[in-house]
Amino acid sequence: FNYEYYLLKHVSHYVLAGAQRLPLSGTFTNMLAFKNVDNSYVIVIQNDQKEKISPVIKIGDRLISAILEPDSFNTIVLK
């Protein structure tokens, strides 16, 4: 399996048909964000580093921080 396999696995499982891809800003680029038709948000993040990282993500007025394991894909779902 390669990175694209895991990316598609995460996206196809959590992003619903009809979802909108959201624009992103900031310095962290290994991330996709979507708004599902049920008004949930899905954020898929890749940590391609050899150490843990803890990015801070802002959606509206909410700040989200997660510890991402090295060389991993992570999905955050906000209802």
Backbone torsions as a table, in degrees:
resi	resn	phi	psi	omega
1	PHE	NA	147.0	178.6
2	ASN	-119.3	179.8	-177.5
3	TYR	-59.0	-39.3	-178.8
4	GLU	-63.0	-35.4	177.1
5	TYR	-59.6	-49.6	-177.8
6	TYR	-67.6	-36.3	176.5
7	LEU	-61.2	-49.8	-179.9
8	LEU	-64.4	-34.4	177.3
9	LYS	-62.0	-46.8	-179.7
10	HIS	-65.9	-48.1	-176.9
11	VAL	-64.3	-46.5	-176.5
12	SER	-67.8	-24.3	-179.4
13	HIS	-82.0	-37.5	-171.6
14	TYR	-106.1	-25.5	-178.3
15	VAL	-90.0	122.4	-176.5
16	LEU	-84.5	155.8	175.8
17	ALA	-57.9	134.4	-179.4
18	GLY	90.5	0.4	179.6
19	ALA	-66.8	154.6	176.8
20	GLN	-105.8	134.3	174.0
21	ARG	-77.3	134.3	-176.9
22	LEU	-98.0	143.7	175.8
23	PRO	-70.7	147.9	-179.3
24	LEU	-122.0	155.2	173.2
25	SER	-140.5	165.5	-179.6
26	GLY	114.1	-177.3	-175.0
27	THR	-91.1	-18.1	-179.9
28	PHE	-84.2	120.5	-171.7
29	THR	-109.8	-9.5	-177.3
30	ASN	-90.1	59.9	-173.9
31	MET	-151.9	143.7	172.0
32	LEU	-126.9	146.5	178.0
33	ALA	-135.3	142.6	-178.1
34	PHE	-137.9	149.9	169.0
35	LYS	-110.7	117.4	-179.5
36	ASN	-76.9	164.2	179.6
37	VAL	-66.7	-18.9	176.4
38	ASP	-89.7	12.8	-179.9
39	ASN	70.2	13.5	172.1
40	SER	-85.5	159.0	177.8
41	TYR	-114.4	140.6	178.2
42	VAL	-123.7	127.8	177.4
43	ILE	-121.9	123.1	177.2
44	VAL	-111.8	123.8	-174.0
45	ILE	-126.8	136.6	173.6
46	GLN	-109.3	130.2	169.0
47	ASN	-105.0	103.9	180.0
48	ASP	-95.9	10.8	179.0
49	GLN	-81.9	168.6	177.9
50	LYS	-93.1	3.4	177.3
51	GLU	-133.9	164.2	177.6
52	LYS	-64.7	147.3	173.0
53	ILE	-130.9	160.5	-179.5
54	SER	-136.4	77.4	179.7
55	PRO	-71.8	152.3	174.1
56	VAL	-107.5	127.9	-176.2
57	ILE	-116.2	133.7	178.4
58	LYS	-112.6	124.4	173.8
59	ILE	-125.4	111.4	-175.0
60	GLY	62.2	-122.7	178.3
61	ASP	-95.7	-0.8	-176.0
62	ARG	-93.0	137.4	172.4
63	LEU	-110.8	131.7	-178.9
64	ILE	-124.7	132.9	175.9
65	SER	-128.8	137.6	179.1
66	ALA	-140.2	148.4	174.8
67	ILE	-91.8	120.5	-177.8
68	LEU	-104.7	125.3	179.6
69	GLU	-65.6	155.7	178.8
70	PRO	-60.3	145.3	175.1
71	ASP	49.2	57.3	-174.6
72	SER	-139.3	157.8	167.4
73	PHE	-106.9	141.5	-176.9
74	ASN	-137.0	142.3	178.8
75	THR	-124.7	130.5	176.6
76	ILE	-115.7	128.0	177.7
77	VAL	-116.9	124.5	178.3
78	LEU	-111.4	123.8	-179.4
79	LYS	-91.6	NA	NA
